[in-house]
C-alpha cells in the first residue's frame, strides 16, 4: 500500500469502506481455505459465503498448537521458527523471505507471527497513517522507545530492513536516554507510555532539551496525567495507538479527538463478551476478535485478543468513515520502580523483563510479581526444556534490570504447571503486590 492511497481512504464514505473491507475479507477467506489445512477443515470451503460472525474463533493456544497447519507456506514450521528466534541474530530474515516476531500478549502465552516482506511493508505504511494525518511524512527523526528485544514486532516489522536504529530502548537507563535524545533532537516520539512519561519529567526538570512535533504512544493507556505532563513538557497533544504483534496497527487517535479510529481497511474488529457474543457500543467487552486483512502467509481470522475495549456509540468526530474506540482498558502493564545505584528511583518498563524471556524458547508462559521480598517469576515450561532454564532466566533478569541502572532486587524463578488467572482467563503479566 502506498501512503497517498491510504490517506485517500479518509475521504471515503462509510459504504465505500465497508465494501472494500468486505472484498478483502472474502479474498482472505478464499485464500485461507485453499492453502491452509487448518482453515479448510475448521471453516469449510464455503466460508466466504457464510455469515462471518458464525465462523469459529481462533485462540492463541489453538493458533500455536495448530501452527504448522494454519500457515500457508509448508516451509514454515514452528520448531524451525523457534530455533530461528533463539539464534544469535534473529533479525535476519527466515528463509530469506520472512520476518518473525514473538510476543506474550496480555494472556501471558507466547505467540509467533510471521510476515512476508510485502506484508511488513504494508503494515509500515498503515502504521504511518496517524503521523501523516498530522502532516508528518516518512523521513523525520523518530525516537522509538520500545522493547529492546530483536524479536519484538517493532524491530522485525515496523523498522525497514537495513535502516540503522539508535541503540536506545525502554530498557536504556534514563541518564543515557536523555543524552542520546539531546543529541538526536527527534521530531516524533514513539513507543511505550511509561518511559515517555518519565522523560517528560526530565524535560520539565530541564535535563532533557528536545522539541518534538508529535508523539504516538502505545502499550499502555494514555492517561489524563500523561497527557498533562506531555503538554507541559513539549506543548503537544499525544496520539494514542492500539496495536498487537498479530496486527501492528489496529487503531489510533488524533490530537483533536481522544477516540481511536479503527484501521478497518487492514483489520476487522469484533468486540465480544466472555461467551463470544457481541457487546453494544459504549459497553466494555471481554475480548476482541481480530481478523488481519494483510497477512496471508499466516492467516489470523477471528483471532482472540484478551483486551477489554469500548466502542464509541457516537459517529466519528472527525467525520471520517472509521469506527472509533473510546478506551482500551486491558493493555496497561505496571512500571516497576527499583532503587538505582546512585540512590535515585529507576523506573523499569515491563519490556525490560520481557526481553529476558524472549530468547528462551523453552518458556511457554510467564508472569511476574514484585513485592517487598523481591521479584518473583513464574514460568510454564515447554516439553523437553533443559534443566538449567531457570538459572539462565535468573541470570538474564538480573542482567536486564542492571542494564537500566537499577540495582536488581532479589529474584526467584519458579516453574509451575499453570499460571493462575483471573475470571475470564485474563492474566496480569506484571503485578506489584
C-alpha positions as a Markdown table, in Angstrom:
| # | Residue | x | y | z |
|---|---|---|---|---|
| 1 | Unk | 0.0 | 0.0 | 0.0 |
| 2 | Unk | 1.2 | 3.5 | -0.9 |
| 3 | Unk | 0.8 | 6.4 | 1.5 |
| 4 | Unk | -1.4 | 8.5 | -0.8 |
| 5 | Unk | -3.7 | 5.5 | -1.3 |
| 6 | Unk | -4.1 | 5.1 | 2.5 |
| 7 | Unk | -4.7 | 8.8 | 3.1 |
| 8 | Unk | -7.4 | 8.9 | 0.3 |
| 9 | Unk | -9.4 | 6.4 | 2.3 |
| 10 | Unk | -10.0 | 9.0 | 5.0 |
| 11 | Unk | -12.3 | 10.7 | 2.4 |
| 12 | Unk | -14.3 | 7.6 | 1.6 |
| 13 | Unk | -17.9 | 7.2 | 2.7 |
| 14 | Unk | -18.7 | 4.5 | 5.3 |
| 15 | Unk | -20.4 | 2.5 | 2.5 |
| 16 | Unk | -17.2 | 2.6 | 0.4 |
| 17 | Unk | -15.1 | 1.5 | 3.3 |
| 18 | Unk | -17.4 | -1.5 | 4.2 |
| 19 | Unk | -17.5 | -2.6 | 0.5 |
| 20 | Unk | -13.7 | -2.5 | 0.4 |
| 21 | Unk | -13.3 | -4.3 | 3.7 |
| 22 | Unk | -15.8 | -7.0 | 2.6 |
| 23 | Unk | -13.9 | -7.6 | -0.7 |
| 24 | Unk | -10.6 | -8.0 | 1.2 |
| 25 | Unk | -12.3 | -10.3 | 3.8 |
| 26 | Unk | -13.7 | -12.6 | 1.1 |
| 27 | Unk | -10.3 | -12.8 | -0.6 |
| 28 | Unk | -8.6 | -13.7 | 2.6 |
| 29 | Unk | -11.1 | -16.4 | 3.4 |
| 30 | Unk | -10.8 | -17.9 | -0.1 |
| 31 | Unk | -7.0 | -17.9 | 0.3 |
| 32 | Unk | -7.1 | -19.5 | 3.7 |
| 33 | Unk | -9.4 | -22.4 | 2.9 |
| 34 | Unk | -7.4 | -23.1 | -0.3 |
| 35 | Unk | -3.9 | -23.0 | 1.2 |
| 36 | Unk | -4.3 | -23.8 | 4.9 |
| 37 | Unk | -5.2 | -27.3 | 6.1 |
| 38 | Unk | -6.5 | -25.9 | 9.4 |
| 39 | Unk | -8.8 | -23.4 | 7.9 |
| 40 | Unk | -10.0 | -25.8 | 5.2 |
| 41 | Unk | -11.1 | -28.1 | 8.0 |
| 42 | Unk | -12.3 | -25.5 | 10.5 |
| 43 | Unk | -14.1 | -23.1 | 8.2 |
| 44 | Unk | -15.1 | -25.3 | 5.2 |
| 45 | Unk | -14.8 | -24.5 | 1.5 |
| 46 | Unk | -17.9 | -22.2 | 1.6 |
| 47 | Unk | -16.5 | -19.9 | 4.4 |
| 48 | Unk | -16.7 | -16.8 | 2.2 |
| 49 | Unk | -20.4 | -17.3 | 1.6 |
| 50 | Unk | -21.4 | -17.9 | 5.2 |
| 51 | Unk | -22.2 | -15.2 | 7.8 |
| 52 | Unk | -18.8 | -14.1 | 9.1 |
| 53 | Unk | -19.9 | -14.0 | 12.7 |
| 54 | Unk | -20.8 | -17.6 | 12.6 |
| 55 | Unk | -17.3 | -18.8 | 11.7 |
| 56 | Unk | -15.3 | -20.3 | 14.6 |
| 57 | Unk | -12.8 | -18.2 | 16.6 |
| 58 | Unk | -9.1 | -18.8 | 16.9 |
| 59 | Unk | -7.5 | -18.7 | 20.4 |
| 60 | Unk | -3.8 | -18.1 | 20.9 |
| 61 | Unk | -3.5 | -21.6 | 22.3 |
| 62 | Unk | -5.0 | -23.2 | 19.2 |
| 63 | Unk | -3.0 | -21.0 | 16.9 |
| 64 | Unk | 0.2 | -22.2 | 18.5 |
| 65 | Unk | -0.9 | -25.9 | 18.7 |
| 66 | Unk | -2.0 | -25.9 | 15.1 |
| 67 | Unk | 0.7 | -23.6 | 13.8 |
| 68 | Unk | 2.1 | -25.9 | 11.1 |
| 69 | Unk | -1.4 | -26.5 | 9.7 |
| 70 | Unk | -2.5 | -22.8 | 9.8 |
| 71 | Unk | 0.4 | -21.3 | 7.8 |
| 72 | Unk | 0.0 | -21.4 | 4.0 |
| 73 | Unk | 3.7 | -22.0 | 3.2 |
| 74 | Unk | 4.7 | -25.6 | 4.0 |
| 75 | Unk | 8.3 | -24.4 | 4.7 |
| 76 | Unk | 7.1 | -22.6 | 7.8 |
| 77 | Unk | 7.4 | -25.0 | 10.8 |
| 78 | Unk | 7.0 | -24.0 | 14.4 |
| 79 | Unk | 10.1 | -25.8 | 15.6 |
| 80 | Unk | 12.3 | -24.1 | 13.0 |
| 81 | Unk | 10.9 | -20.7 | 13.8 |
| 82 | Unk | 11.6 | -21.2 | 17.5 |
| 83 | Unk | 15.1 | -22.1 | 16.7 |
| 84 | Unk | 15.4 | -19.0 | 14.5 |
| 85 | Unk | 14.1 | -16.8 | 17.3 |
| 86 | Unk | 16.7 | -18.3 | 19.7 |
| 87 | Unk | 19.6 | -17.9 | 17.2 |
| 88 | Unk | 22.3 | -15.3 | 17.7 |
| 89 | Unk | 20.8 | -13.0 | 15.1 |
| 90 | Unk | 17.0 | -13.4 | 14.8 |
| 91 | Unk | 16.9 | -10.0 | 12.9 |
| 92 | Unk | 18.0 | -11.9 | 9.8 |
| 93 | Unk | 15.0 | -12.9 | 7.7 |
| 94 | Unk | 13.9 | -16.5 | 7.9 |
| 95 | Unk | 14.4 | -18.4 | 4.7 |
| 96 | Unk | 15.3 | -15.1 | 3.1 |
| 97 | Unk | 11.6 | -14.3 | 2.9 |
| 98 | Unk | 10.0 | -13.8 | 6.3 |
| 99 | Unk | 10.2 | -11.6 | 9.4 |
| 100 | Unk | 9.4 | -13.4 | 12.6 |
| 101 | Unk | 8.1 | -11.7 | 15.7 |
| 102 | Unk | 7.1 | -13.1 | 19.1 |
| 103 | Unk | 5.1 | -11.7 | 21.9 |
| 104 | Unk | 3.4 | -12.8 | 25.1 |
| 105 | Unk | 0.4 | -10.5 | 24.8 |
| 106 | Unk | -1.9 | -9.9 | 27.7 |
| 107 | Unk | -2.6 | -13.6 | 28.3 |
| 108 | Unk | 1.0 | -14.5 | 29.2 |
| 109 | Unk | 1.1 | -17.1 | 26.5 |
| 110 | Unk | 3.9 | -16.7 | 23.8 |
| 111 | Unk | 2.8 | -16.5 | 20.2 |
| 112 | Unk | 4.8 | -16.3 | 17.0 |
| 113 | Unk | 3.7 | -14.4 | 13.9 |
| 114 | Unk | 5.4 | -14.3 | 10.5 |
| 115 | Unk | 5.3 | -11.6 | 7.9 |
| 116 | Unk | 6.4 | -11.6 | 4.3 |
| 117 | Unk | 8.4 | -8.6 | 3.1 |
| 118 | Unk | 5.3 | -7.3 | 1.3 |
| 119 | Unk | 3.1 | -7.8 | 4.4 |
| 120 | Unk | 5.7 | -6.0 | 6.6 |
| 121 | Unk | 5.8 | -3.1 | 4.1 |
| 122 | Unk | 2.0 | -2.8 | 4.1 |
| 123 | Unk | 2.0 | -2.7 | 7.9 |
| 124 | Unk | 4.7 | 0.0 | 7.9 |
| 125 | Unk | 2.6 | 2.1 | 5.6 |
| 126 | Unk | -0.6 | 1.6 | 7.7 |
| 127 | Unk | 1.3 | 2.4 | 10.9 |
| 128 | Unk | 2.5 | 5.7 | 9.5 |
| 129 | Unk | -1.0 | 7.0 | 8.7 |
| 130 | Unk | -1.6 | 8.6 | 12.2 |
| 131 | Unk | 1.5 | 10.7 | 11.6 |
| 132 | Unk | 0.6 | 11.5 | 8.0 |
| 133 | Unk | -2.7 | 12.9 | 9.3 |
| 134 | Unk | -0.5 | 15.4 | 11.2 |
| 135 | Unk | 1.3 | 16.4 | 8.0 |
| 136 | Unk | 4.4 | 14.4 | 9.0 |
| 137 | Unk | 5.7 | 12.3 | 6.1 |
| 138 | Unk | 8.1 | 9.4 | 6.4 |
| 139 | Unk | 11.6 | 10.6 | 6.9 |
| 140 | Unk | 11.7 | 12.9 | 10.0 |
| 141 | Unk | 13.7 | 11.9 | 13.0 |
| 142 | Unk | 11.8 | 9.3 | 15.1 |
| 143 | Unk | 12.7 | 8.4 | 18.6 |
| 144 | Unk | 11.1 | 4.9 | 19.1 |
| 145 | Unk | 11.4 | 3.6 | 22.7 |
| 146 | Unk | 10.0 | 0.1 | 23.0 |
| 147 | Unk | 11.2 | -3.4 | 23.8 |
| 148 | Unk | 15.0 | -3.9 | 23.4 |
| 149 | Unk | 14.3 | -7.4 | 22.1 |
| 150 | Unk | 15.3 | -8.1 | 18.5 |
| 151 | Unk | 12.2 | -10.4 | 18.1 |
| 152 | Unk | 9.7 | -7.6 | 19.0 |
| 153 | Unk | 7.4 | -6.6 | 16.2 |
| 154 | Unk | 8.8 | -3.1 | 16.2 |
| 155 | Unk | 12.3 | -4.3 | 15.2 |
| 156 | Unk | 11.1 | -7.2 | 13.0 |
| 157 | Unk | 8.3 | -5.4 | 11.0 |
| 158 | Unk | 8.0 | -1.6 | 11.6 |
| 159 | Unk | 11.6 | -0.7 | 11.1 |
| 160 | Unk | 12.5 | -1.1 | 7.4 |
| 161 | Unk | 15.2 | -3.7 | 6.8 |
| 162 | Unk | 18.7 | -2.2 | 6.6 |
| 163 | Unk | 17.7 | 1.0 | 8.3 |
| 164 | Unk | 20.0 | 1.7 | 11.2 |
| 165 | Unk | 18.3 | 2.4 | 14.5 |
| 166 | Unk | 19.7 | 4.2 | 17.6 |
| 167 | Unk | 20.9 | 1.8 | 20.4 |
| 168 | Unk | 18.2 | 3.1 | 22.8 |
| 169 | Unk | 15.1 | 1.4 | 24.1 |
| 170 | Unk | 12.7 | 1.4 | 27.1 |
| 171 | Unk | 15.5 | -0.6 | 28.9 |
| 172 | Unk | 18.2 | 2.1 | 28.4 |
| 173 | Unk | 19.0 | 4.0 | 31.7 |
| 174 | Unk | 17.3 | 7.4 | 31.9 |
| 175 | Unk | 20.6 | 9.3 | 32.0 |
| 176 | Unk | 21.7 | 7.6 | 28.8 |
| 177 | Unk | 18.3 | 8.2 | 27.2 |
| 178 | Unk | 18.5 | 11.9 | 28.0 |
| 179 | Unk | 22.0 | 12.2 | 26.5 |
| 180 | Unk | 21.0 | 10.3 | 23.3 |
| 181 | Unk | 17.8 | 12.2 | 22.8 |
| 182 | Unk | 19.5 | 15.6 | 23.3 |
| 183 | Unk | 22.0 | 14.5 | 20.6 |
| 184 | Unk | 19.3 | 13.2 | 18.3 |
| 185 | Unk | 16.7 | 16.0 | 18.7 |
| 186 | Unk | 13.8 | 13.8 | 17.5 |
| 187 | Unk | 10.8 | 15.3 | 15.7 |
| 188 | Unk | 8.5 | 12.4 | 16.6 |
| 189 | Unk | 8.2 | 10.4 | 19.8 |
| 190 | Unk | 7.0 | 6.8 | 19.5 |
| 191 | Unk | 6.7 | 4.0 | 22.0 |
| 192 | Unk | 5.6 | 2.9 | 25.4 |
| 193 | Unk | 3.7 | 5.3 | 27.6 |
| 194 | Unk | 5.6 | 4.7 | 30.8 |
| 195 | Unk | 9.1 | 5.6 | 29.6 |
| 196 | Unk | 7.9 | 8.8 | 27.8 |
| 197 | Unk | 6.1 | 9.9 | 31.0 |
| 198 | Unk | 9.4 | 9.6 | 32.8 |
| 199 | Unk | 11.2 | 11.5 | 30.0 |
| 200 | Unk | 8.6 | 14.3 | 30.2 |
| 201 | Unk | 9.6 | 14.7 | 33.8 |
| 202 | Unk | 13.2 | 15.0 | 32.6 |
| 203 | Unk | 12.2 | 17.7 | 30.1 |
| 204 | Unk | 10.2 | 19.6 | 32.8 |
| 205 | Unk | 13.3 | 19.4 | 35.1 |
| 206 | Unk | 15.5 | 20.9 | 32.4 |
| 207 | Unk | 17.8 | 17.9 | 31.8 |
| 208 | Unk | 16.1 | 16.8 | 28.6 |
| 209 | Unk | 16.0 | 19.5 | 25.9 |
| 210 | Unk | 14.1 | 18.4 | 22.8 |
| 211 | Unk | 11.3 | 20.0 | 20.8 |
| 212 | Unk | 9.2 | 17.2 | 19.1 |
| 213 | Unk | 6.4 | 18.0 | 16.8 |
| 214 | Unk | 4.3 | 14.9 | 17.6 |
| 215 | Unk | 4.0 | 11.8 | 19.8 |
| 216 | Unk | 2.4 | 8.4 | 19.3 |
| 217 | Unk | 2.2 | 6.3 | 22.4 |
| 218 | Unk | 1.1 | 2.8 | 22.9 |
| 219 | Unk | 1.4 | -0.4 | 25.0 |
| 220 | Unk | -0.5 | 1.2 | 27.9 |
| 221 | Unk | -3.3 | 3.6 | 28.5 |
| 222 | Unk | -2.5 | 7.3 | 27.8 |
| 223 | Unk | -4.0 | 8.7 | 31.0 |
| 224 | Unk | -5.0 | 12.3 | 31.7 |
| 225 | Unk | -1.9 | 12.6 | 33.8 |
| 226 | Unk | 0.3 | 11.5 | 30.9 |
| 227 | Unk | -1.4 | 14.0 | 28.6 |
| 228 | Unk | -0.9 | 16.8 | 31.1 |
| 229 | Unk | 2.8 | 16.1 | 31.5 |
| 230 | Unk | 3.4 | 15.8 | 27.8 |
| 231 | Unk | 1.7 | 19.1 | 27.2 |
| 232 | Unk | 3.7 | 20.7 | 30.0 |
| 233 | Unk | 7.0 | 19.3 | 28.7 |
| 234 | Unk | 6.6 | 19.8 | 24.9 |
| 235 | Unk | 3.4 | 21.7 | 24.2 |
| 236 | Unk | 1.9 | 18.8 | 22.1 |
| 237 | Unk | -1.1 | 16.6 | 22.5 |
| 238 | Unk | 0.0 | 12.9 | 22.3 |
| 239 | Unk | -1.7 | 10.4 | 19.9 |
| 240 | Unk | -2.7 | 7.1 | 21.4 |
| 241 | Unk | -2.2 | 3.9 | 19.5 |
| 242 | Unk | -3.6 | 0.4 | 19.8 |
| 243 | Unk | -1.5 | -2.4 | 18.3 |
| 244 | Unk | -0.6 | -6.0 | 18.6 |
| 245 | Unk | 2.1 | -8.3 | 17.2 |
| 246 | Unk | -0.7 | -10.0 | 15.3 |
| 247 | Unk | -1.7 | -6.7 | 13.7 |
| 248 | Unk | 0.9 | -3.9 | 14.1 |
| 249 | Unk | -1.7 | -1.2 | 13.9 |
| 250 | Unk | -5.3 | -1.5 | 15.0 |
| 251 | Unk | -6.5 | 2.0 | 15.9 |
| 252 | Unk | -5.1 | 5.4 | 16.7 |
| 253 | Unk | -6.4 | 8.7 | 18.0 |
| 254 | Unk | -5.6 | 12.3 | 16.8 |
| 255 | Unk | -4.6 | 15.3 | 18.8 |
| 256 | Unk | -8.0 | 16.8 | 18.3 |
| 257 | Unk | -10.0 | 13.8 | 19.4 |
| 258 | Unk | -9.2 | 11.1 | 22.0 |
| 259 | Unk | -11.3 | 8.5 | 20.3 |
| 260 | Unk | -9.2 | 5.9 | 18.5 |
| 261 | Unk | -10.1 | 5.3 | 14.8 |
| 262 | Unk | -10.0 | 1.7 | 13.9 |
| 263 | Unk | -8.0 | 0.9 | 10.7 |
| 264 | Unk | -10.8 | -1.0 | 9.2 |
| 265 | Unk | -9.1 | -1.3 | 5.8 |
| 266 | Unk | -6.5 | -3.6 | 7.3 |
| 267 | Unk | -8.3 | -5.3 | 10.2 |
| 268 | Unk | -11.8 | -6.4 | 11.2 |
| 269 | Unk | -12.5 | -5.9 | 14.8 |
| 270 | Unk | -15.4 | -7.5 | 16.8 |
| 271 | Unk | -15.9 | -6.6 | 20.5 |
| 272 | Unk | -17.5 | -9.5 | 22.4 |
| 273 | Unk | -18.2 | -10.7 | 25.9 |
| 274 | Unk | -16.8 | -13.8 | 27.6 |
| 275 | Unk | -19.2 | -16.0 | 25.7 |
| 276 | Unk | -18.3 | -14.5 | 22.4 |
| 277 | Unk | -21.5 | -12.5 | 22.0 |
| 278 | Unk | -21.3 | -9.0 | 20.5 |
| 279 | Unk | -21.1 | -6.2 | 23.0 |
| 280 | Unk | -23.1 | -3.0 | 22.3 |
| 281 | Unk | -21.2 | 0.3 | 21.7 |
| 282 | Unk | -20.5 | 2.1 | 25.0 |
| 283 | Unk | -20.0 | -1.1 | 27.0 |
| 284 | Unk | -16.7 | -2.8 | 27.7 |
| 285 | Unk | -16.0 | -6.1 | 26.0 |
| 286 | Unk | -14.1 | -9.1 | 27.5 |
| 287 | Unk | -12.3 | -9.9 | 24.2 |
| 288 | Unk | -11.5 | -8.6 | 20.8 |
| 289 | Unk | -11.8 | -10.8 | 17.8 |
| 290 | Unk | -9.2 | -9.7 | 15.3 |
| 291 | Unk | -9.1 | -10.5 | 11.6 |
| 292 | Unk | -5.9 | -9.5 | 9.9 |
| 293 | Unk | -6.6 | -8.5 | 6.3 |
| 294 | Unk | -2.9 | -8.2 | 5.3 |
| 295 | Unk | -1.2 | -11.4 | 6.4 |
| 296 | Unk | -1.8 | -14.3 | 4.0 |
| 297 | Unk | 1.2 | -16.4 | 5.0 |
| 298 | Unk | -0.2 | -16.9 | 8.5 |
| 299 | Unk | -3.9 | -16.1 | 8.3 |
| 300 | Unk | -5.5 | -14.8 | 11.5 |
| 301 | Unk | -9.2 | -15.0 | 11.3 |
| 302 | Unk | -11.4 | -14.1 | 14.3 |
| 303 | Unk | -8.3 | -14.4 | 16.5 |
| 304 | Unk | -8.9 | -13.8 | 20.2 |
| 305 | Unk | -7.2 | -10.9 | 21.9 |
| 306 | Unk | -8.0 | -10.7 | 25.6 |
| 307 | Unk | -8.3 | -6.9 | 25.5 |
| 308 | Unk | -11.1 | -5.0 | 27.1 |
| 309 | Unk | -12.1 | -2.2 | 24.7 |
| 310 | Unk | -15.1 | 0.1 | 24.4 |
| 311 | Unk | -16.5 | 1.1 | 21.1 |
| 312 | Unk | -17.9 | 4.6 | 20.8 |
| 313 | Unk | -21.7 | 4.8 | 20.3 |
| 314 | Unk | -21.3 | 8.1 | 18.5 |
| 315 | Unk | -20.3 | 9.0 | 14.9 |
| 316 | Unk | -16.6 | 9.6 | 14.2 |
| 317 | Unk | -15.9 | 13.1 | 15.5 |
| 318 | Unk | -13.5 | 13.7 | 12.6 |
| 319 | Unk | -16.3 | 12.9 | 10.1 |
| 320 | Unk | -14.1 | 10.1 | 8.6 |
| 321 | Unk | -15.6 | 6.6 | 7.8 |
| 322 | Unk | -13.8 | 4.7 | 10.6 |
| 323 | Unk | -15.5 | 3.3 | 13.7 |
| 324 | Unk | -13.9 | 4.6 | 16.9 |
| 325 | Unk | -12.9 | 3.1 | 20.3 |
| 326 | Unk | -13.4 | 5.1 | 23.5 |
| 327 | Unk | -10.9 | 3.3 | 25.6 |
| 328 | Unk | -8.6 | 0.3 | 25.8 |
| 329 | Unk | -8.7 | -0.9 | 29.4 |
| 330 | Unk | -6.9 | -4.2 | 29.2 |
| 331 | Unk | -3.4 | -3.2 | 28.0 |
| 332 | Unk | -2.0 | -1.5 | 31.0 |
| 333 | Unk | 1.2 | -3.0 | 32.4 |
| 334 | Unk | 2.8 | -1.8 | 35.5 |
| 335 | Unk | 6.0 | 0.2 | 35.5 |
| 336 | Unk | 8.2 | -1.2 | 38.3 |
| 337 | Unk | 10.3 | 1.1 | 40.4 |
| 338 | Unk | 13.7 | -0.1 | 41.7 |
| 339 | Unk | 16.5 | 1.5 | 43.6 |
| 340 | Unk | 19.3 | 3.0 | 41.4 |
| 341 | Unk | 23.0 | 2.6 | 42.0 |
| 342 | Unk | 23.1 | 6.3 | 42.9 |
| 343 | Unk | 20.2 | 6.1 | 45.3 |
| 344 | Unk | 17.6 | 7.5 | 43.0 |
| 345 | Unk | 14.5 | 5.6 | 41.9 |
| 346 | Unk | 14.7 | 4.0 | 38.5 |
| 347 | Unk | 11.5 | 3.2 | 36.5 |
| 348 | Unk | 11.8 | -0.1 | 34.7 |
| 349 | Unk | 9.4 | -0.8 | 31.9 |
| 350 | Unk | 7.9 | -4.3 | 31.6 |
| 351 | Unk | 9.6 | -4.7 | 28.2 |
| 352 | Unk | 12.9 | -5.0 | 30.1 |
| 353 | Unk | 11.7 | -8.2 | 31.8 |
| 354 | Unk | 10.1 | -9.4 | 28.6 |
| 355 | Unk | 13.4 | -9.0 | 26.8 |
| 356 | Unk | 15.0 | -11.5 | 29.2 |
| 357 | Unk | 12.3 | -14.0 | 28.4 |
| 358 | Unk | 12.2 | -13.6 | 24.6 |
| 359 | Unk | 15.4 | -15.7 | 23.8 |
| 360 | Unk | 14.3 | -18.6 | 25.9 |
| 361 | Unk | 12.1 | -20.7 | 23.7 |
| 362 | Unk | 11.6 | -23.3 | 26.5 |
| 363 | Unk | 9.4 | -20.9 | 28.3 |
| 364 | Unk | 5.8 | -21.0 | 27.1 |
| 365 | Unk | 4.0 | -18.8 | 29.6 |
| 366 | Unk | 5.1 | -16.4 | 32.4 |
| 367 | Unk | 4.1 | -13.8 | 34.9 |
| 368 | Unk | 5.9 | -11.5 | 37.4 |
| 369 | Unk | 5.0 | -10.3 | 40.8 |
| 370 | Unk | 7.1 | -7.6 | 42.6 |
| 371 | Unk | 6.7 | -7.3 | 46.4 |
| 372 | Unk | 8.7 | -6.4 | 49.5 |
| 373 | Unk | 10.6 | -9.7 | 49.1 |
| 374 | Unk | 11.7 | -9.0 | 45.6 |
| 375 | Unk | 10.8 | -10.0 | 42.0 |
| 376 | Unk | 9.1 | -13.4 | 41.6 |
| 377 | Unk | 8.9 | -15.0 | 38.1 |
| 378 | Unk | 6.5 | -17.9 | 37.5 |
| 379 | Unk | 7.1 | -19.8 | 34.3 |
| 380 | Unk | 5.4 | -22.6 | 32.4 |
| 381 | Unk | 8.0 | -24.7 | 30.6 |
| 382 | Unk | 7.5 | -26.4 | 27.2 |
| 383 | Unk | 8.1 | -30.1 | 26.9 |
| 384 | Unk | 11.8 | -31.0 | 26.7 |
| 385 | Unk | 13.0 | -27.9 | 28.5 |
| 386 | Unk | 16.6 | -28.1 | 29.8 |
| 387 | Unk | 17.1 | -28.3 | 33.5 |
| 388 | Unk | 19.2 | -25.1 | 33.6 |
| 389 | Unk | 16.5 | -22.9 | 32.1 |
| 390 | Unk | 15.5 | -21.4 | 35.5 |
| 391 | Unk | 19.2 | -20.4 | 36.1 |
| 392 | Unk | 19.5 | -18.9 | 32.6 |
| 393 | Unk | 16.4 | -16.9 | 33.1 |
| 394 | Unk | 17.5 | -15.7 | 36.6 |
| 395 | Unk | 20.8 | -14.5 | 35.1 |
| 396 | Unk | 19.0 | -12.8 | 32.2 |
| 397 | Unk | 16.7 | -11.0 | 34.5 |
| 398 | Unk | 19.5 | -9.8 | 36.7 |
| 399 | Unk | 21.4 | -8.5 | 33.7 |
| 400 | Unk | 18.4 | -6.9 | 32.1 |
| 401 | Unk | 17.5 | -5.0 | 35.2 |
| 402 | Unk | 21.1 | -3.9 | 35.9 |
| 403 | Unk | 21.3 | -2.6 | 32.3 |
| 404 | Unk | 18.8 | 0.1 | 33.2 |
| 405 | Unk | 21.0 | 1.5 | 36.0 |
| 406 | Unk | 18.8 | -0.1 | 38.7 |
| 407 | Unk | 20.1 | -2.4 | 41.5 |
| 408 | Unk | 18.4 | -5.8 | 40.9 |
| 409 | Unk | 16.2 | -6.9 | 43.7 |
| 410 | Unk | 16.1 | -10.4 | 45.0 |
| 411 | Unk | 14.9 | -12.5 | 42.1 |
| 412 | Unk | 13.5 | -16.0 | 42.2 |
| 413 | Unk | 12.3 | -18.1 | 39.3 |
| 414 | Unk | 9.6 | -20.8 | 39.9 |
| 415 | Unk | 8.5 | -23.3 | 37.3 |
| 416 | Unk | 4.7 | -24.0 | 37.7 |
| 417 | Unk | 2.3 | -26.3 | 35.9 |
| 418 | Unk | -0.1 | -23.4 | 35.1 |
| 419 | Unk | -0.5 | -19.8 | 35.8 |
| 420 | Unk | -3.3 | -18.6 | 38.0 |
| 421 | Unk | -5.7 | -16.4 | 36.0 |
| 422 | Unk | -8.5 | -14.0 | 36.8 |
| 423 | Unk | -12.1 | -14.8 | 35.9 |
| 424 | Unk | -12.4 | -14.8 | 32.1 |
| 425 | Unk | -8.9 | -16.2 | 31.7 |
| 426 | Unk | -7.1 | -12.9 | 32.0 |
| 427 | Unk | -3.6 | -12.6 | 33.5 |
| 428 | Unk | -1.7 | -9.6 | 34.6 |
| 429 | Unk | 1.9 | -10.2 | 33.4 |
| 430 | Unk | 3.4 | -7.6 | 35.7 |
| 431 | Unk | 1.9 | -7.1 | 39.2 |
| 432 | Unk | 3.1 | -5.1 | 42.2 |
| 433 | Unk | 1.9 | -6.5 | 45.4 |
